[in-house]
């Protein structure tokens, strides 16, 4: 394979069959990385019993993974634009596979969290890079919208089906099997990437930005650590207050420093595009709501209702199945009519799901519970295609990896915050169970309702004629647009 830039004419010359093989490889990487966010949730009670983990330890099992993803996705995307997307993609697959193996043999919680970090390092080199590969392979506006819709739908499907597969694996083989299942998928993806994925990179290399990278990790890490540990230390603790001050100073420093660099890690000019900015914030809100839902729900089903892992996983089928139907429809609608309708619909359904969840009790009839979960499935199916397409469409071709990585960063930061906040809210009541748990969960459901309303507003604002004008101006920054 040539290592030169994959130009639009060369991309257009690729056969339809090969294009969809490239899409399949990229979707496989998306499935394993995103599924590992949700598949772990249903294994948390078993992990806690086996390794003697505290509630904050269980939160870190999820958040160590999503925090590293959020902190380094931008670096991975810009690095792939610079040194070659296929090369970075293959390195990410190898690191993710090794991390999965180490998770499966971890002797204690500390080792498990460390292995999750290695998994996440590999994951940072997969999702945004895969999106950039897809965007550079499918060059026509309509075919790219459909391809990105499929790619985005696999994210939602993996997130929704993770707990179902996790429940089956935990019951049959134990919690360690939720990590081992990644290994054969990653091995096959490495081989297929070498055979079918063409190399591509940006025409002009962007320089490494170590200061910006350190500041980004400092901000995200400080906020998440403060939220998780506030439950045990209290918000007035000097440690928590100090972390929030560090986060605020880091954010101010990041904005000031990045605005002065020629090749910043965080390309602030992209945020002049209202559709792009709206997509990033919508991604954060959407996955914050869904991450909180998954964290609370898997413990509600097992610790409050007393269901075994496989039954708890099967109870989440109403979340996974609608994604199969709704995501392709949303992707087609985005390609034909734009992102407004699916995004507004998704936010409305999330708000409705949060509101109805306020009625859940320990003895709520199971069919009623499953009907509530169906709303979250419809939301997840509708929200990913418009976010993915809005983040990439109209962006400079040379910044495809960077734009995709920022969208993924919004998702992972949202998931991280959703788990951190919900764990803090319900943590003190998990041991008491029953109505104490469901009462504490009301705080999570009110938050979810507000996040859904925010997505509705962002969908409406980001699709106006004025907003599209800002995207067109940003798209002329550095050459050909996607």
C-alpha positions as CSV (number, residue, x, y, z in Angstrom):
1,X,0.0,0.0,0.0
2,X,1.2,3.5,-0.7
3,X,1.9,5.7,2.2
4,X,1.1,8.9,0.4
5,X,-1.9,11.1,1.0
6,X,-5.1,9.4,-0.1
7,X,-6.5,12.0,-2.4
8,X,-10.1,12.3,-3.4
9,X,-9.5,10.9,-7.0
10,X,-7.7,7.8,-5.5
11,X,-10.5,7.3,-3.0
12,X,-13.1,7.5,-5.7
13,X,-11.2,4.8,-7.7
14,X,-11.6,2.3,-4.9
15,X,-14.2,-0.4,-5.7
16,X,-17.5,-0.4,-3.8
17,X,-16.6,-3.8,-2.3
18,X,-13.3,-2.5,-1.0
19,X,-14.8,0.6,0.4
20,X,-17.3,-1.4,2.4
21,X,-14.5,-3.8,3.6
22,X,-12.7,-0.7,4.9
23,X,-15.9,0.4,6.6
24,X,-16.4,-3.1,8.2
25,X,-12.9,-3.0,9.6
26,X,-13.4,0.4,11.1
27,X,-16.8,-0.6,12.5
28,X,-15.2,-3.7,14.2
29,X,-12.7,-1.4,15.9
30,X,-15.5,0.9,17.0
31,X,-17.5,-2.1,18.4
32,X,-14.7,-3.4,20.7
33,X,-13.7,0.0,22.0
34,X,-17.2,1.2,22.7
35,X,-18.5,-2.1,24.0
36,X,-15.8,-2.2,26.6
37,X,-17.4,0.9,28.1
38,X,-20.7,-0.7,28.6
39,X,-19.9,-4.4,28.9
40,X,-18.0,-3.8,32.1
41,X,-21.0,-2.3,33.8
42,X,-22.9,-5.5,34.1
43,X,-19.8,-7.2,35.4
44,X,-19.2,-4.6,38.2
45,X,-21.1,-6.5,41.0
46,X,-19.1,-9.7,40.2
47,X,-15.8,-7.7,40.1
48,X,-16.6,-6.0,43.4
49,X,-17.3,-9.3,45.1
50,X,-14.3,-11.1,43.6
51,X,-11.7,-8.3,44.1
52,X,-13.2,-6.7,47.2
53,X,-13.7,-3.3,45.5
54,X,-15.3,-0.2,46.9
55,X,-17.9,1.8,45.0
56,X,-15.3,4.4,44.0
57,X,-13.1,1.5,42.9
58,X,-15.9,0.3,40.6
59,X,-16.3,3.8,39.3
60,X,-12.6,4.0,38.4
61,X,-12.9,0.7,36.6
62,X,-15.2,2.4,34.1
63,X,-13.8,6.0,34.3
64,X,-10.1,5.1,34.1
65,X,-10.9,3.8,30.6
66,X,-13.1,6.6,29.5
67,X,-11.0,9.3,31.0
68,X,-7.9,8.2,29.1
69,X,-10.0,8.0,25.9
70,X,-11.2,11.5,26.5
71,X,-7.8,12.9,27.3
72,X,-5.8,11.5,24.4
73,X,-8.2,11.1,21.5
74,X,-7.3,14.5,20.1
75,X,-3.6,13.6,20.2
76,X,-4.3,10.3,18.5
77,X,-6.4,12.0,15.8
78,X,-3.8,14.7,15.0
79,X,-1.0,12.2,15.1
80,X,-2.8,10.0,12.6
81,X,-3.2,12.9,10.3
82,X,0.5,13.5,10.6
83,X,2.2,10.0,10.5
84,X,-0.4,7.9,8.7
85,X,-3.9,6.8,9.7
86,X,-3.5,3.1,9.0
87,X,-0.3,2.9,10.9
88,X,-1.7,4.5,14.0
89,X,-4.9,2.4,13.6
90,X,-2.9,-0.9,13.6
91,X,-0.8,0.2,16.6
92,X,-4.0,1.0,18.5
93,X,-5.4,-2.4,17.8
94,X,-2.3,-4.1,19.1
95,X,-2.3,-2.0,22.3
96,X,-6.0,-2.6,22.9
97,X,-5.6,-6.3,22.5
98,X,-2.7,-6.5,24.9
99,X,-4.6,-4.4,27.5
100,X,-7.6,-6.8,27.2
101,X,-5.4,-9.8,27.9
102,X,-3.9,-8.1,31.0
103,X,-7.4,-7.1,32.2
104,X,-8.4,-10.8,32.0
105,X,-5.6,-11.9,34.3
106,X,-5.5,-8.9,36.7
107,X,-5.1,-10.2,40.3
108,X,-6.5,-7.1,42.0
109,X,-8.3,-3.8,41.5
110,X,-5.2,-1.8,41.1
111,X,-3.8,-4.1,38.3
112,X,-7.2,-4.1,36.6
113,X,-7.4,-0.3,36.5
114,X,-3.8,-0.1,35.2
115,X,-4.7,-2.6,32.4
116,X,-7.8,-0.6,31.6
117,X,-5.6,2.4,31.1
118,X,-3.5,0.4,28.6
119,X,-6.7,-0.7,26.8
120,X,-7.8,2.9,26.6
121,X,-4.4,4.1,25.2
122,X,-5.1,1.6,22.3
123,X,-8.7,2.8,22.1
124,X,-7.6,6.4,21.5
125,X,-5.9,5.3,18.3
126,X,-9.0,3.6,17.0
127,X,-12.2,5.5,17.1
128,X,-11.2,9.0,15.8
129,X,-8.7,7.5,13.3
130,X,-11.4,5.0,12.0
131,X,-13.8,7.9,11.5
132,X,-11.1,9.8,9.5
133,X,-10.4,6.7,7.4
134,X,-14.1,6.4,6.7
135,X,-14.5,10.1,5.8
136,X,-11.5,9.9,3.4
137,X,-12.7,6.7,1.8
138,X,-16.2,7.8,1.1
139,X,-15.8,11.1,-0.7
140,X,-19.3,11.8,-2.0
141,X,-21.5,13.8,0.4
142,X,-24.4,11.3,0.2
143,X,-22.3,8.2,0.4
144,X,-20.2,9.6,3.2
145,X,-23.3,10.5,5.2
146,X,-24.6,7.0,4.9
147,X,-21.2,5.5,5.8
148,X,-20.8,7.7,8.8
149,X,-24.4,6.9,9.8
150,X,-23.5,3.2,9.7
151,X,-20.2,3.8,11.6
152,X,-22.0,5.9,14.2
153,X,-24.8,3.4,14.6
154,X,-22.2,0.6,15.5
155,X,-21.1,2.9,18.3
156,X,-24.7,3.0,19.7
157,X,-25.3,-0.7,19.0
158,X,-22.0,-1.7,20.8
159,X,-22.9,0.5,23.8
160,X,-26.4,-0.9,24.1
161,X,-25.5,-4.6,23.5
162,X,-22.5,-4.6,25.7
163,X,-24.4,-5.3,28.9
164,X,-26.4,-8.1,27.2
165,X,-23.3,-9.9,26.0
166,X,-21.6,-9.1,29.3
167,X,-24.4,-10.7,31.3
168,X,-24.2,-13.9,29.3
169,X,-20.4,-14.1,29.6
170,X,-20.3,-13.3,33.3
171,X,-22.9,-16.0,34.1
172,X,-21.3,-18.6,31.8
173,X,-17.5,-17.9,32.1
174,X,-17.0,-15.3,34.8
175,X,-16.3,-11.6,34.7
176,X,-12.8,-12.0,33.2
177,X,-14.3,-13.3,29.9
178,X,-15.7,-9.8,29.1
179,X,-12.1,-8.8,28.4
180,X,-10.9,-12.0,26.7
181,X,-13.6,-11.8,24.0
182,X,-11.8,-8.7,22.5
183,X,-8.7,-10.6,21.6
184,X,-9.9,-12.7,18.5
185,X,-11.8,-9.6,17.2
186,X,-8.7,-7.4,17.4
187,X,-6.5,-10.1,15.8
188,X,-8.8,-10.4,12.8
189,X,-9.0,-6.6,12.5
190,X,-5.2,-6.2,12.5
191,X,-5.0,-8.7,9.5
192,X,-7.9,-7.1,7.6
193,X,-6.5,-3.5,8.2
194,X,-3.2,-4.6,6.6
195,X,-5.0,-6.2,3.6
196,X,-7.7,-3.6,2.8
197,X,-7.3,-0.2,4.5
198,X,-5.2,2.2,2.4
199,X,-2.8,4.5,4.1
200,X,-3.7,8.2,4.2
201,X,-2.5,11.3,6.0
202,X,-2.9,15.1,5.9
203,X,-1.1,17.0,3.2
204,X,0.7,19.1,5.8
205,X,1.9,17.6,9.1
206,X,0.8,19.3,12.4
207,X,3.4,19.6,15.1
208,X,3.2,17.9,18.4
209,X,1.8,20.0,21.2
210,X,2.9,18.6,24.6
211,X,1.8,21.6,26.6
212,X,-1.7,21.5,25.2
213,X,-1.9,17.7,25.8
214,X,-0.8,18.0,29.5
215,X,-3.3,20.8,30.1
216,X,-6.2,18.8,28.6
217,X,-5.5,15.8,30.7
218,X,-5.0,18.0,33.8
219,X,-8.4,19.6,33.3
220,X,-10.3,16.4,32.6
221,X,-8.5,14.4,35.3
222,X,-9.0,17.0,38.0
223,X,-12.8,17.3,37.3
224,X,-13.4,13.6,37.2
225,X,-11.3,12.8,40.3
226,X,-13.1,15.6,42.2
227,X,-16.5,14.3,41.3
228,X,-15.7,10.7,42.1
229,X,-14.0,11.4,45.4
230,X,-16.4,14.1,46.6
231,X,-18.7,11.3,47.9
232,X,-16.1,10.3,50.5
233,X,-14.3,13.5,51.0
234,X,-17.1,16.1,50.7
235,X,-17.3,19.0,48.3
236,X,-15.8,21.4,50.9
237,X,-12.7,19.2,51.4
238,X,-9.5,21.1,50.6
239,X,-8.5,18.3,48.2
240,X,-11.8,18.7,46.2
241,X,-11.7,22.5,46.2
242,X,-8.0,22.4,45.1
243,X,-8.8,20.0,42.2
244,X,-11.6,22.2,40.9
245,X,-9.3,25.3,41.1
246,X,-6.7,23.4,39.2
247,X,-9.3,22.4,36.6
248,X,-10.4,26.1,36.2
249,X,-6.8,27.4,35.9
250,X,-6.0,24.6,33.5
251,X,-8.9,25.4,31.2
252,X,-8.0,29.1,31.2
253,X,-4.4,28.2,30.4
254,X,-5.5,25.8,27.6
255,X,-7.6,28.3,25.9
256,X,-5.0,31.0,26.1
257,X,-2.1,28.8,25.0
258,X,-3.9,27.0,22.2
259,X,-5.1,30.3,20.6
260,X,-1.5,31.4,20.1
261,X,-0.1,28.2,18.5
262,X,0.2,27.7,14.8
263,X,-0.6,24.0,15.1
264,X,-2.5,23.6,18.4
265,X,-3.7,20.3,19.8
266,X,-7.1,21.8,20.3
267,X,-7.9,23.6,17.1
268,X,-10.1,26.4,18.4
269,X,-10.9,27.7,14.9
270,X,-13.1,24.6,14.3
271,X,-15.4,25.8,17.2
272,X,-16.3,28.8,15.1
273,X,-18.5,26.4,13.2
274,X,-21.8,26.3,15.1
275,X,-22.9,22.9,13.8
276,X,-19.5,21.5,14.8
277,X,-19.6,23.1,18.3
278,X,-23.2,22.0,18.8
279,X,-22.3,18.4,17.8
280,X,-19.5,18.3,20.3
281,X,-21.7,19.6,23.2
282,X,-24.5,17.3,22.1
283,X,-22.2,14.3,22.2
284,X,-21.1,15.2,25.7
285,X,-24.7,15.6,26.9
286,X,-25.9,12.5,25.1
287,X,-23.3,10.1,26.5
288,X,-23.3,11.7,29.9
289,X,-27.0,10.8,30.1
290,X,-26.5,7.3,28.7
291,X,-23.4,6.6,30.8
292,X,-25.4,7.6,33.9
293,X,-28.3,5.4,32.8
294,X,-26.1,2.3,32.3
295,X,-24.2,2.7,35.6
296,X,-27.4,3.1,37.6
297,X,-29.5,0.5,35.7
298,X,-27.1,-2.4,35.9
299,X,-26.9,-2.0,39.7
300,X,-30.6,-1.4,40.0
301,X,-31.3,-4.7,38.2
302,X,-28.8,-6.8,40.1
303,X,-28.5,-5.1,43.6
304,X,-32.0,-3.8,44.0
305,X,-34.1,-6.3,42.0
306,X,-31.8,-9.3,42.7
307,X,-31.5,-10.4,39.1
308,X,-28.5,-12.6,38.0
309,X,-26.1,-11.0,35.4
310,X,-27.5,-12.8,32.4
311,X,-31.1,-11.8,33.3
312,X,-29.9,-8.2,33.9
313,X,-28.2,-8.2,30.5
314,X,-31.3,-9.5,28.8
315,X,-33.4,-6.8,30.4
316,X,-31.3,-4.4,28.4
317,X,-32.4,-5.9,25.1
318,X,-35.0,-3.1,24.7
319,X,-32.0,-0.7,24.7
320,X,-30.1,-2.7,22.0
321,X,-32.7,-3.7,19.6
322,X,-34.1,-0.3,18.7
323,X,-30.6,0.8,17.7
324,X,-30.6,-1.8,14.9
325,X,-33.7,-0.2,13.5
326,X,-33.4,3.5,14.4
327,X,-29.8,4.1,13.6
328,X,-30.0,3.3,9.8
329,X,-33.1,5.3,9.5
330,X,-31.5,8.3,11.3
331,X,-28.4,7.9,9.1
332,X,-30.5,8.0,5.9
333,X,-32.5,10.9,7.2
334,X,-29.3,12.9,8.0
335,X,-28.1,12.2,4.4
336,X,-31.3,13.3,2.8
337,X,-32.6,16.1,5.1
338,X,-29.8,17.0,7.5
339,X,-29.3,16.4,11.3
340,X,-32.0,18.5,12.8
341,X,-35.0,16.2,13.0
342,X,-33.1,13.1,14.4
343,X,-31.2,15.2,16.9
344,X,-34.3,17.0,18.2
345,X,-36.2,13.6,18.3
346,X,-33.3,12.0,20.2
347,X,-33.1,14.7,22.8
348,X,-36.9,14.6,23.3
349,X,-36.9,10.9,23.9
350,X,-33.9,11.1,26.3
351,X,-35.8,13.8,28.3
352,X,-38.9,11.6,28.3
353,X,-36.9,8.6,29.5
354,X,-35.4,10.6,32.3
355,X,-38.8,11.8,33.4
356,X,-40.5,8.4,33.3
357,X,-37.5,6.8,35.2
358,X,-38.5,9.0,38.2
359,X,-41.4,6.6,38.6
360,X,-39.3,3.4,39.0
361,X,-39.4,1.6,42.3
362,X,-37.9,-1.7,43.6
363,X,-41.2,-3.4,42.9
364,X,-42.2,-1.7,39.6
365,X,-43.5,-4.4,37.2
366,X,-40.8,-5.6,34.9
367,X,-42.7,-4.9,31.7
368,X,-43.0,-1.3,32.8
369,X,-39.3,-1.2,33.5
370,X,-38.5,-2.6,30.0
371,X,-40.8,0.0,28.4
372,X,-38.7,2.7,30.0
373,X,-35.5,1.1,28.7
374,X,-37.0,1.1,25.2
375,X,-37.0,4.9,25.3
376,X,-33.2,5.0,26.0
377,X,-32.7,2.5,23.1
378,X,-34.6,4.8,20.6
379,X,-32.6,7.7,21.9
380,X,-29.2,6.0,21.4
381,X,-30.2,4.9,17.9
382,X,-31.2,8.4,16.8
383,X,-28.5,10.5,18.4
384,X,-25.2,9.1,17.0
385,X,-25.6,9.5,13.2
386,X,-26.4,13.3,13.3
387,X,-23.6,13.9,15.8
388,X,-21.0,12.1,13.8
389,X,-22.0,13.7,10.5
390,X,-22.2,17.2,11.9
391,X,-18.8,16.9,13.4
392,X,-17.1,15.9,10.2
393,X,-19.1,17.5,7.4
394,X,-17.8,20.7,6.1
395,X,-14.5,20.4,8.0
396,X,-11.2,20.9,6.2
397,X,-10.0,17.5,4.8
398,X,-6.6,18.0,6.4
399,X,-8.3,18.0,9.8
400,X,-10.5,15.0,9.4
401,X,-8.7,13.0,12.2
402,X,-8.7,16.0,14.5
403,X,-12.4,16.8,14.0
404,X,-13.4,13.2,14.5
405,X,-11.3,12.9,17.6
406,X,-13.0,16.0,19.1
407,X,-16.4,14.4,18.5
408,X,-15.2,11.2,20.2
409,X,-13.7,13.2,23.0
410,X,-17.1,14.7,23.7
411,X,-18.6,11.3,23.9
412,X,-16.0,9.9,26.2
413,X,-15.9,12.9,28.4
414,X,-19.7,12.7,28.7
415,X,-19.6,9.0,29.6
416,X,-16.9,9.7,32.2
417,X,-18.9,12.5,33.8
418,X,-22.1,10.5,33.7
419,X,-20.5,7.6,35.6
420,X,-18.7,9.9,38.0
421,X,-21.8,11.9,38.8
422,X,-24.2,9.0,39.0
423,X,-21.8,7.0,41.2
424,X,-21.5,9.9,43.6
425,X,-25.3,10.4,43.7
426,X,-26.3,6.8,44.4
427,X,-23.1,5.5,46.0
428,X,-24.1,6.0,49.7
429,X,-27.4,4.2,49.1
430,X,-26.2,1.1,47.2
431,X,-25.6,-0.9,50.4
432,X,-29.1,0.0,51.7
433,X,-30.8,-0.9,48.4
434,X,-34.6,-0.8,48.0
435,X,-36.3,2.6,48.0
436,X,-33.2,4.2,49.4
437,X,-31.5,3.4,46.1
438,X,-34.4,4.4,43.8
439,X,-34.9,7.6,45.8
440,X,-31.3,8.6,45.4
441,X,-31.4,7.8,41.7
442,X,-34.0,10.6,41.2
443,X,-31.1,13.0,41.1
444,X,-29.6,11.1,38.1
445,X,-33.0,11.0,36.3
446,X,-33.5,14.8,36.7
447,X,-30.1,15.3,35.3
448,X,-30.9,13.0,32.3
449,X,-34.1,15.0,31.6
450,X,-32.2,18.3,31.6
451,X,-29.5,16.8,29.3
452,X,-32.3,15.7,26.8
453,X,-33.7,19.2,26.8
454,X,-30.2,20.6,26.1
455,X,-29.8,18.3,23.1
456,X,-33.1,19.5,21.6
457,X,-31.9,23.1,21.9
458,X,-28.5,22.2,20.3
459,X,-30.2,20.4,17.5
460,X,-32.4,23.3,16.7
461,X,-29.6,25.9,16.9
462,X,-27.0,23.9,15.0
463,X,-29.1,23.4,11.9
464,X,-30.2,27.0,11.2
465,X,-29.1,28.8,8.0
466,X,-26.9,31.1,10.1
467,X,-25.2,28.1,11.7
468,X,-24.5,26.5,8.2
469,X,-22.9,29.8,7.2
470,X,-20.4,29.6,10.0
471,X,-19.5,26.0,9.0
472,X,-18.9,27.1,5.4
473,X,-16.5,29.8,6.6
474,X,-14.6,27.4,8.8
475,X,-14.4,24.9,6.0
476,X,-12.3,27.2,3.9
477,X,-9.6,27.4,6.5
478,X,-7.1,24.9,5.1
479,X,-8.1,23.6,1.7
480,X,-10.6,21.0,0.4
481,X,-13.5,20.3,2.6
482,X,-15.1,16.9,3.5
